Every structure is written in structure tokens, then in C-alpha cells.
Amino acid sequence: MSWLERIIIFSVVIALVGFTVWMQSDLLEEPVNEEQIITESHDPDYYIENFTAIGMDTDGNRQYLLEAERMVHFPDDDTSLLDKPHVIQYGSGRTPTHIYSETGWVSANGDEVKLTGNVRVIRGRDGTGSGGVTTTDTLNIVLKEPIS
């Protein structure tokens, strides 16, 4: 067998090995998990009509009440959107504060709410006689007070 025949046979074998590896490359990649595809999109996984959440402190006292006509949850970042939210914040020794808006956003840990669209803050009269209504376009609220 001449050196030219050996080079041709060797080249054909190398080409076949390369072609086989190329054909099998899809099998070497990790398969895509269907759950991973679902969570990569910003699509809601559930919604709740007439949503209500109550926050309590460690002593069992009510800190806040959060209501909305509808809550939509997004699993990719664990946030929620609210339609027509109403927040009532309670504090020791003061009358509750009522906050209304057209829409809202709740952070992943549930501690922070951003209210948008015709936000109205209504403070009741307390022992000092102060109270009133404040309006704005956007309001950020921290629902849970730090535990001391």
C-alpha cells in the first residue's frame, strides 16, 4: 500500500469521526428543562380575585391589611401586581391610615408595595387632632416594621 493510499484512508477515517461527532453533538448537550422555560418568561402563574392579606407583628397585633380587586403573581421574580389596592396601616396609639390607588406592585418578600395611579392617603384624626387626605401619583410603602 502506497503512502498516498494511506493518507486517503486516514483522511476518510478522520472525516467519518468528525462527522459522527458533529451528528452526536446534540446528544452531548444538556436537555432543556420545561420548568426552566416556563420560569424564564414573565407570565403569571396564578391570580386571585378579591385578594386580602393581613400582616401581624410578633405579639399578634395587626400591622396592616392589604386588599385588592385582583392580585396577579409572577413566578420568575416572585412579584405580584394589584388592581385597585387598598392598604390599611395600623400603629399603636394612632388611628389607622387608609391608602387607595389604581394599581400596585408587591416585592418578592412582600415587605414593599409600590402604589401608582391616583394614590390617596387618608389619615384619621388622632389625639393631636391631625388628619387629612394626601394625593400623589406614586407611593412606596414598607409594610412590615423592623422587629426590635
C-alpha positions in Angstrom: 0.0 0.0 0.0 1.4 3.3 -1.0 1.7 6.4 1.2 -0.9 8.2 -1.0 -3.5 5.4 -0.3 -2.6 5.5 3.4 -3.2 9.3 3.5 -6.5 9.0 1.7 -7.7 6.2 4.1 -6.5 8.2 7.1 -8.3 11.3 5.8 -11.6 9.4 5.2 -11.4 7.9 8.7 -10.8 11.4 10.3 -13.7 12.8 8.2 -16.0 10.0 9.4 -15.0 10.5 13.0 -15.6 14.3 12.7 -19.0 13.7 11.0 -20.0 11.3 13.7 -19.0 13.7 16.5 -20.9 16.6 14.7 -24.0 14.4 14.4 -23.9 13.4 18.1 -23.3 16.9 19.4 -27.0 17.4 20.2 -26.9 14.4 22.4 -24.0 15.7 24.4 -25.8 19.0 25.3 -28.0 19.0 28.5 -31.7 18.8 27.7 -33.7 21.9 28.4 -35.9 21.6 31.4 -39.6 22.6 30.7 -39.9 24.2 34.1 -36.9 26.4 33.2 -38.5 27.6 30.0 -41.7 28.5 32.0 -39.9 30.4 34.7 -37.8 32.4 32.2 -40.8 34.2 30.8 -42.6 36.9 32.8 -46.0 35.2 32.6 -48.3 34.9 35.6 -48.8 31.6 37.2 -52.0 32.5 39.1 -54.3 35.3 40.1 -56.7 35.8 43.0 -59.9 37.8 42.8 -60.8 39.8 46.0 -57.4 39.4 47.4 -56.7 40.0 51.2 -53.5 39.8 53.2 -53.1 40.6 56.9 -49.8 41.4 58.5 -49.2 40.7 62.2 -46.3 41.6 64.5 -44.7 39.0 66.9 -47.2 39.9 69.6 -50.2 39.2 67.4 -51.1 42.8 66.7 -52.3 43.7 63.3 -49.7 45.8 61.4 -51.5 46.1 58.0 -54.4 44.9 55.9 -53.8 44.7 52.1 -56.8 44.2 49.8 -57.1 44.3 46.1 -59.8 43.5 43.5 -57.2 41.2 41.8 -53.7 40.0 42.6 -51.6 38.6 39.7 -48.4 36.6 40.7 -45.3 36.2 38.6 -43.1 33.2 39.4 -39.9 34.4 37.6 -39.2 37.1 40.1 -41.9 36.3 42.8 -43.6 39.7 42.5 -47.3 40.5 42.2 -49.4 43.2 40.6 -52.5 44.5 42.2 -55.7 46.0 40.7 -57.4 48.7 42.9 -55.4 48.1 46.1 -56.4 49.3 49.5 -53.9 49.3 52.3 -54.7 50.0 55.9 -51.7 50.6 58.2 -52.1 50.2 61.9 -49.9 51.6 64.6 -50.1 51.6 68.4 -51.7 54.8 69.7 -52.8 56.1 66.4 -55.8 55.8 64.1 -55.4 53.6 61.0 -54.2 55.1 57.8 -56.1 54.1 54.6 -54.3 54.2 51.3 -56.0 53.7 47.9 -54.7 53.6 44.3 -55.5 52.3 40.9 -52.6 49.7 40.7 -49.9 48.3 42.8 -46.7 46.2 42.8 -45.6 43.9 45.6 -42.0 42.9 46.1 -40.8 39.3 46.3 -40.5 39.3 50.0 -43.9 41.0 50.5 -42.5 43.8 52.6 -42.6 46.6 50.0 -45.6 47.9 48.0 -45.4 50.5 45.2 -48.8 52.1 44.6 -49.4 54.0 41.4 -52.2 56.0 39.8 -54.4 58.4 41.8 -52.9 57.5 45.1 -54.9 58.8 48.1 -53.6 58.6 51.7 -56.3 59.2 54.3 -55.2 59.8 57.9 -57.8 59.7 60.6 -57.8 62.2 63.4 -55.6 61.1 66.3 -55.2 62.5 69.8 -53.5 65.6 68.5 -56.3 66.4 66.1 -54.2 66.0 63.0 -55.6 64.1 60.0 -56.4 64.7 56.4 -56.1 63.5 52.8 -52.9 63.5 50.7 -52.8 62.6 47.0 -49.9 61.7 44.7 -49.1 59.7 41.6 -46.8 57.2 43.2 -46.2 56.0 46.8 -43.8 53.4 48.1 -44.8 51.7 51.4 -42.8 49.4 53.7 -45.5 47.2 55.2 -43.6 45.4 58.0 -41.9 47.3 60.6 -38.5 46.0 61.7 -38.6 43.7 64.7 -36.8 45.3 67.6 
